[in-house]
Amino acid sequence: MSFIASCTAAAIKDAATSLINGDLVAFPTETVYGLGADAANEIAVKKIYQVKGRPSDHPLIVHISNLKQLDKWAREIPEYAIKLARSFWPGPMTLILPRTALAKDFITGGQDNVGIRIPDQTLALALLSEFEQQGGAGVAAPSANRFGKVSPTTAKAVEAELGAFLDSKDLILDGGSCEVGVESTIIDCTTQTPIILRPGAITHLMIKDATGIEPDATKKVDTKASGLLESHYSPSAKVILDQTPKPGDGFIALSDIKTPEGVIRLASPKNNIEYAKLLYQALREADNLELSTVFVIQPQGDGIADAINDRLKKASA
């Protein structure tokens, strides 16, 4: 496994070639780091599941570099999904769409739909573009962590989490810290109206404004997608929400909330956007410090607070 800190054009070209050859490449997106493989290569994709310890029926998200690649993976795309793609791609949004023959069962978890996104991160887009120029069609990339654990937002976190599981030919590309910090909004576009399966930085109001349609965030559907289990995004430390910590406990809250005496402050974000960016780093730090318990005061409001509180609810389950 090679850790690449200086991601030059030559390094990106070599990384794309590694994907073509069936190796894994961890790379940054604007949300979290992904663990990438050629989405059309069943053997390479199986390596993702092995490295993550991920159940084989959990579908993966295919990353592409531009809208021209969408028809390779998806068909019967509704007009509102096209509006969403034009409004928010590149960006932290995944669309669930009816699949083409290219999207095999080993990508979709046996479903007749596939998750697609175009990330808004320079290194990621360069890698995807180079991969497509070398003959690839898309890169499957779940978060670069062990299944159910905290997603990494730095390359060093990927190395700490997965270094022992990666092969010598696999790569980790260092693109700095992720800007958003929580995973993409997932929207099911296989019905007449968009259904929010997982909240993220693309919010309910943004979806409504872009499509003119009120999205549903409560409807129960059979669609399987990343991050929908009740327990997920969990550190080794126990996460307790909206209660008072004791001396020796970890603590995460907005900066205007004081730290109780003897409590270990893990993050003091100034606003909800910064909260999202710092959350996973703080949960990882709790494990680095071998804390047994982390108390978290959830942020208020809508927008990305919905995504933060979704992740905290699952981390505490």
C-alpha positions, 0 to 999 in steps of 0.5 A, a space after each residue: 500500500 502506497 501513501 501519496 501525499 503529492 498528488 501530481 498529474 503523473 501520480 493521478 495518471 498512475 492511480 487511474 491506471 491502478 484502478 484499471 488494473 483492478 487495484 483499490 485507490 482511496 481518494 478524497 471527495 468533498 464529503 469523506 474519503 472514498 475507497 475506489 475500485 473499477 465499478 465494472 470489475 467484479 473482482 476489484 469490487 469484491 476487494 472493497 467489500 473484503 477490506 471494509 468488512 461490508 455485507 455483500 448485499 449493501 450497494 455501492 455508489 458509482 462516481 463519474 466525472 461528468 453528466 455525459 457518463 450518466 447514461 452508461 449507468 442509468 436509464 429512464 431518468 425522470 425530469 426532476 432528477 435531471 434538474 437535481 443533477 444540473 443544479 447540484 453536480 458536481 456536489 454532495 448528492 447521490 441519485 438512485 436511478 433505474 440501472 442499465 446493464 452496465 450496473 451489475 448485481 455486485 454493485 447494486 446489491 441485486 437491486 434494479 437501481 444504482 446510486 450515482 454521483 459526481 463529487 465536487 473535489 478537484 483531485 477526485 474529478 481529475 482521477 475520475 476523468 483520467 480513469 475514463 480517458 483510460 477506458 473506465 466507466 465509473 468508480 465504485 467508492 464507499 467511504 474508506 473505513 471499516 463497515 459501520 465505523 466512523 468515515 475518514 475525512 483525512 488521508 491519515 485517517 484512511 491509513 490508520 483505519 484500512 492500512 492493515 487491510 490494503 494490498 501493496 499495490 493499493 494507493 491512498 491519495 492525500 487531498 487534505 481534509 474534506 470540506 463537507 465532512 458528512 456523507 452525501 445526500 441520497 435521493 431515491 429518484 425511482 418514484 414520481 417524487 424524490 425521496 430523501 433516504 439519507 440527509 446531507 449538505 443538499 437539503 430538503 429546501 434545496 431539493 424543493 427549490 430545484 425541482 418544484 416538488 416537495 421531497 419526502 423524507 419519511 416514506 418507507 421504501 425497500 430501496 437499499 442504500 449506504 448508511 441506512 442502518 440504525 447503527 452506523 458511523 460509530 466510534 469505539 467510544 459510547 456516544 451519548 446525546 444531549 446529556 451532561 458529561 462527567 470529568 474524564 468524558 469526551 465532549 462535542 458541542 458548539 463553541 458557545 456551550 461551555 466545557 464542564 470542569 474536567 471534561 475533555 473537549 473534542 470539538 468546538 465548532 462555531 456553526 453547523 457547517 463547521 460542526 459537520 466538517 469537524 464531527 468525524 475527526 472529533 469522534 476519531 480523536 475520542 478513540 485515539 485518546 481511548 475515551 470510553 464515553 463521548 457526550 454530544 450536544 446536537 446542533 439545532 436548526 434545519 439544513 445540514 443540522 439534519 445530516 449531523 443529527 442523523 449521523 449522531 443518532 446512528 453513532 449512538 444507537 
